[in-house]
Structure formats: structure tokens, C-alpha cells
Amino acid sequence: MRRLRRLLDALGPAGIAGLGVLFFCVPFYFSALAPADKELARRSASRVLPVQVENISNDPSAELERFYSRFPPVERLGAEMQALYAHARASQLQLLQGEYRLESQTAGLAAYRVTLPVRGNYAQLRQFVGRVLTHMPTASLDAVRFERKKAPDPQIEAQLRLTIYLRKGT
């Protein structure tokens, strides 16, 4: 008993608390973390990614043409912008006046740069970005900037920079 008392005095309050945390972590690992890790491994192993089989030709120009055909033509820019605005409405975001610029790339694609100041809460903003990236596969999110007037204010003013890639010609 005297030996235990000397050990506890040598450890001090911080050492005793450290031992308590250590003894708590071991059963926590085996009761919570290890089963969760096994479940994650099981789900990852059972997930089958869809494989799209296509005819692959040896003609590079045909492959390049097939690649460009995946992008909407520049003539559909109005429809792409309507889809962007529809995603903002569905996410209940307030769009402010933005900047729009069509840039011609060297190859067969054009880039339509959109800078959108938006106002809403974080969940709405996240939903909007998720919808755009999911439903508009030729759009990319280039930059996001957040600003909040006061810390407890749920409204966020954000500036999103998106690029919509379009195919030149019809």
C-alpha cells in the first residue's frame, strides 16, 4: 500500500489523469473504433464502381472528337446558365450581380467564367455547390470566398468562381 502511495505521489495529478485517460481509451477503441473500422472496410470492399465500356479506337482524332462531344456546344450557354440559376433557386440562395466572361481556349473548348456573389446560410451554399458539381459535369468550382458580417449571423456572403466548359462550334 505504501508503494502504491509513493507511485501516486510521484505521478501527481496530471499523471493520474493521464493513466485514467489511457485506461479509458483501450476499451473505447475495442468497443467503438475497431467495429467502425471493420464496417468501413466491409462497405468499401462491397462498393462496386460502375465501369463504362466504350469502343476505343486507334485513331487519336476520333478519340479527341469523342472527348469534345461530351461538352455542350457554346450555343447551349443560355441553357447552362438557366440550369445554374435553377440550382441556386432550388438551394434557396440569393444571387447578387455577378461577372461573366467567355474565354476561348487554344483547343476545341471555350471557358465561360462566372463569378457569383451569393447570400445564404452555409447549408444552402453547400447544397448549391453540390448540385452544380453533380448535375453540371462540365462545370468546375475554381474558388470560394466566405464573409460573415458578425460571428453569430447565420447569413454568409460568399463569392463563387465557376467555370463552365463548352465545345466550340455546333
Stockholm file with secondary structure:
# STOCKHOLM 1.0

chainA/1-170         MRRLRRLLDALGPAGIAGLGVLFFCVPFYFSALAPADKELARRSASRVLPVQVENISNDPSAELERFYSRFPPVERLGAEMQALYAHARASQLQLLQGEYRLESQTAGLAAYRVTLPVRGNYAQLRQFVGRVLTHMPTASLDAVRFERKKAPDPQIEAQLRLTIYLRKGT
#=GR chainA/1-170 SS CHHHHHHHHHHHHHHHHHHHHHHHHHHHIIIIIHHHHHHHHHHHHHCCCCCCCCCCCSCHHHHHHHHHHTSCBGGGHHHHHHHHHHHHHHTTCEECCCEEEEEECSSSEEEEEEEEEEEECHHHHHHHHHHHHHHCTTEEEEEEEEECSSTTCCCEEEEEEEEEEEESCC
#=GC SS_cons         CHHHHHHHHHHHHHHHHHHHHHHHHHHHIIIIIHHHHHHHHHHHHHCCCCCCCCCCCSCHHHHHHHHHHTSCBGGGHHHHHHHHHHHHHHTTCEECCCEEEEEECSSSEEEEEEEEEEEECHHHHHHHHHHHHHHCTTEEEEEEEEECSSTTCCCEEEEEEEEEEEESCC
//
